[in-house]
């Protein structure tokens, strides 16, 4: 067998096992937020499932949960979470879950 020593990176969301602070426009839909997180350099998610302490926002699988949470994809994130909420995100591209602390803030007009 081959083994290797992996290096912990202090700014890696998975290695550091810390909360990542993310500011989100409360008017964006959950779909828009997920698409932003797929491009976020600290996250680079592929197909995330997202839960808060109070509710399941979106689950990729099993199919029944995906169907039940699919309507949330079109909801404004401001209707689903509050500023300061911590979201638990799992993704097939990550070995462990990620904790994201949300700040809701609309950009200046």
C-alpha positions, 0 to 999 in steps of 0.5 A: 500500500502507498501512504502519504502525509497530507499537509494541513492548510490553515486557510483550507475550509476542510483542513482547518475545520472552521467556519467560513464567513460569507456575505450574501444578498438576501434577495438572491435565490438559494440557486443563485447562492449555490452557484456563487459558492461553486465559484467561491475560491474557498469553497469550490462546491460541486453539488452541495446539500445545505442545512441550518440548525432549524431546517433543511434548505436543500438536499441532493439525495435521497430523491424524496428529500431532494423533491421536498426541498427543491421548492427552496431553490427558488426562494430568496435566501433572506426568507430561509435564513437569518444573518448569523446563521451557520449552515452545514454544507456537505458536498461530494467534492469534500471529505468532510462538511463545511460550516458557513456563517451567513451575513445577509447584506444587500449591496448599496443601490 
